Amino acid sequence: MAKPSRAVTIQSMPKMSGASSSSSGQSQDNRVRIIPRDEYKAAADSLAEAFRHDDVATYFIDAPDTNTWTASERWEVHVKIMRSVVLAHCIKGLALTVGPNHDAVALWMPPGKNMDDRLTMFRSGMWQMERRLSKEGKLRFKAEFLPLLHRTKSEVLGNLDNDSWYLVYIGTEPKSRGKGYARMLIEYVTRQADSDCRVCYLESSNGINPAIYQRFGFEIVKKIQLTRGTKPVDLDIMVRQPKPVDASSDVRNIEHHGQTAETA
């Protein structure tokens, strides 16, 4: 489901010296930093705005049995889902942001990690998806969406499935697009992936975005569809192979679970 935004302009990225875990100070505004848990709601609200009209994000909410839901009720469910997903990545993955007000957010799952264990599901509130979605929404999410994504990732990556970086979400608020934030959030991890000789993986449901991802070395390897809705939702499966690393390049060791990522 990952995507920079619906209309992202990629600009050159200034050289970074690592991610900061502090949000204070104007100097931090244009640096990638790890989202601490006490900021997960603000970051999730920004991501929810970026995905307000996304076909996959609305796929579980705009179902035939939610016709009586008001716009505010739909938005509330959308935001709560995003908050659970962001918190899960703060706990178990790598949640990154850039901009003065969490203008852009990226959720990466590092090699060997996932958020499917019971403790993470409980602590993040992901288990409450059962209560938030309608009957059809739950079927779309649990019986179609999750199995399809897990199966496809396993088939595409094979024995590299557990040894890859997975870009689960990336979004930029409309007011902050065109500032190069998406590039910063992607290249922050792809540089580490290159250093470790690891592949990166993502799904994109926006037809505009594959061309953007290709600028970062991703290539479409498969296309899949969600088909329980009134019209199919297409997703492009993209993989990025590791690139050779210049010995003099800036390579960082990324620590997960809310720690600061220092530059080597």
C-alpha positions in Angstrom: 0.0 0.0 0.0 3.0 2.2 0.1 3.1 5.4 -1.9 4.7 8.8 -1.6 1.5 10.8 -2.4 -0.9 11.3 -5.2 1.3 14.0 -6.8 4.8 14.0 -5.4 7.6 16.0 -7.0 11.0 14.5 -6.3 13.8 16.9 -5.6 17.4 16.4 -4.8 18.1 15.4 -1.2 20.6 17.2 1.0 23.2 15.0 2.6 22.0 13.8 6.0 24.0 13.0 9.0 21.6 10.5 10.6 18.1 10.6 12.1 17.2 12.4 15.3 14.7 11.2 17.8 14.0 14.7 19.0 11.3 16.9 17.5 12.5 20.2 19.0 14.4 22.9 17.1 14.0 24.4 13.7 17.2 22.6 12.5 15.3 19.3 12.8 12.5 20.2 10.4 14.2 18.9 7.3 15.9 15.9 8.8 14.6 12.4 8.8 13.9 11.3 12.3 12.5 8.3 14.1 9.0 8.8 15.4 8.9 8.3 19.2 5.9 6.6 20.6 4.5 9.7 22.2 4.1 11.3 18.8 2.4 8.3 17.0 -1.0 9.9 17.0 0.2 13.1 15.3 2.2 11.2 12.8 -0.7 8.9 12.1 -3.1 11.8 11.6 -0.8 13.2 9.0 -0.6 9.8 7.2 -4.4 9.5 7.4 -4.6 12.8 5.6 -2.2 11.7 2.9 -4.3 8.6 2.3 -7.7 10.2 2.6 -8.7 9.3 -1.0 -6.5 6.2 -1.4 -8.3 3.2 -3.0 -6.8 0.6 -0.6 -7.3 2.7 2.5 -11.0 3.2 1.7 -11.5 -0.4 0.5 -12.3 -1.6 4.0 -14.5 1.3 4.9 -16.5 2.0 1.8 -18.4 -1.4 1.7 -22.0 -2.1 0.9 -22.9 -2.5 4.6 -21.5 0.9 5.6 -23.9 2.9 3.5 -25.4 4.4 6.7 -22.1 5.6 8.0 -21.6 9.3 8.0 -18.4 10.9 6.5 -17.2 11.7 10.1 -17.7 8.1 11.1 -15.7 6.8 8.1 -13.0 9.3 8.9 -12.8 8.3 12.5 -12.3 4.6 11.6 -9.7 5.6 9.0 -7.7 7.6 11.5 -8.0 4.9 14.2 -6.6 2.3 11.8 -3.7 4.5 10.9 -2.9 5.2 14.5 -2.8 1.5 15.2 -0.5 0.8 12.2 1.8 3.6 13.1 2.1 2.6 16.7 2.8 -1.0 15.6 5.7 0.2 13.6 7.0 2.4 16.5 6.9 -0.8 18.6 8.3 -3.4 16.2 9.4 -1.6 13.0 10.9 1.7 11.8 8.6 4.7 11.7 10.2 7.8 10.1 9.1 11.3 9.6 10.4 14.6 8.1 9.0 18.1 8.2 8.0 20.4 11.1 4.6 18.8 11.6 5.1 15.2 10.6 4.5 16.4 7.0 5.7 13.1 5.5 5.7 9.7 7.2 7.2 6.3 6.2 6.6 3.0 7.9 9.3 0.4 7.2 9.4 -3.2 8.5 13.1 -4.2 8.9 14.5 -7.6 7.9 13.4 -10.4 10.2 10.7 -8.3 11.8 6.9 -8.3 11.5 4.0 -6.9 13.5 1.8 -10.0 13.5 2.7 -11.3 17.0 0.0 -11.1 19.6 1.8 -8.7 21.9 2.4 -6.1 19.2 -1.2 -6.6 18.0 -2.4 -5.9 21.5 -0.1 -3.1 22.4 -0.8 -1.2 19.1 -4.6 -1.7 19.2 -4.5 -3.6 15.8 -6.7 -6.3 17.4 -9.5 -3.8 17.6 -9.9 -3.9 13.7 -12.5 -6.5 14.4 -14.6 -3.9 16.2 -14.0 -1.0 13.9 -14.9 -2.5 10.5 -18.2 -3.7 9.2 -18.8 -7.4 8.5 -17.8 -6.9 4.8 -14.9 -4.7 5.8 -13.5 -7.4 8.0 -13.9 -10.0 5.2 -12.0 -7.7 2.8 -9.3 -7.1 5.3 -8.8 -10.5 6.9 -10.0 -12.9 4.2 -8.7 -11.1 1.1 -6.2 -8.3 1.7 -3.9 -9.8 4.3 -3.6 -13.3 2.8 -3.1 -11.9 -0.7 -0.3 -9.5 0.5 1.4 -12.1 2.6 1.2 -14.8 -0.1 2.4 -12.4 -2.9 5.4 -11.2 -0.9 6.4 -14.7 -0.1 6.1 -15.8 -3.7 8.0 -12.8 -5.1 10.9 -12.8 -2.6 11.2 -16.5 -1.9 14.0 -17.1 0.6 14.6 -13.4 0.8 11.2 -12.7 2.3 12.5 -12.6 5.8 15.7 -10.8 4.9 14.3 -7.7 3.1 13.2 -4.2 3.9 9.4 -3.7 3.5 8.0 -0.2 2.8 4.5 -0.7 4.2 3.3 3.0 4.1 4.7 6.3 2.9 2.7 9.4 2.5 3.1 13.2 2.3 0.3 15.6 3.4 -1.0 17.6 0.4 0.3 20.9 1.7 3.8 19.6 1.9 4.2 17.8 -1.4 7.0 18.8 -3.8 9.6 19.3 -1.1 11.6 16.1 -1.6 10.3 14.5 1.6 9.5 11.2 0.0 13.0 10.9 -1.4 14.5 11.5 2.0 12.3 8.9 3.7 13.0 6.3 1.0 16.7 6.9 0.5 17.3 6.9 4.3 16.6 3.2 4.3 17.7 2.2 0.8 21.2 3.4 1.6 21.3 1.0 4.5 19.8 -1.8 2.4 22.6 -1.3 -0.2 25.2 -1.4 2.5 23.8 -4.7 3.9 23.1 -6.0 0.3 19.3 -6.4 1.0 16.3 -6.0 -1.3 13.5 -3.6 -0.6 9.8 -4.4 -1.3 6.6 -2.5 -1.6 3.0 -2.5 -2.9 1.6 0.6 -4.7 -2.1 1.1 -5.4 -1.6 4.4 -7.2 -0.9 4.3 -10.9 1.2 7.5 -10.7 3.6 6.2 -8.2 5.5 3.3 -9.9 7.3 5.8 -12.2 8.3 7.7 -9.0 9.6 4.5 -7.3 11.6 3.6 -10.4 13.7 6.7 -9.8 14.8 5.0 -6.6 15.6 1.7 -8.3 12.3 -0.2 -7.7 10.9 -2.2 -10.6 7.4 -3.7 -11.1 7.6 -7.5 -10.8 3.9 -8.4 -10.4 0.4 -7.0 -10.5 -2.4 -8.1 -8.1 -6.0 -7.1 -7.5 -8.5 -6.8 -4.7 -11.8 -7.9 -6.2 -14.5 -7.9 -3.5 -15.4 -4.3 -4.3 -17.6 -2.9 -7.0 -14.5 -2.4 -9.1 -11.1 -4.1 -8.8 -8.3 -2.3 -7.0 -4.9 -2.8 -8.7 -1.7 -3.0 -6.8 1.8 -3.0 -8.4 4.3 -5.1 -6.6 7.8 -3.5 -6.8 11.2 -4.8 -5.7 14.5 -2.9 -5.5 17.7 -4.9 -5.7 20.7 -3.6 -3.7 23.1 -1.3 -5.4 26.9 -1.3 -5.2 28.1 1.0 -2.3 30.9 3.5 -2.7 33.4 2.9 0.1 33.4 6.7 0.8 29.6 7.0 0.9 27.6 8.0 4.0 26.4 4.7 5.5 24.5 4.5 8.7 23.6 1.7 11.1 19.8 1.9 11.7 18.6 0.9 15.2 15.0 0.1 15.5 12.3 0.4 18.1 12.5 4.2 18.6 16.2 4.5 18.9 18.3 7.1 17.2 19.9 6.0 13.9 23.6 7.1 13.9 25.8 7.6 10.9 28.8 5.4 10.7 
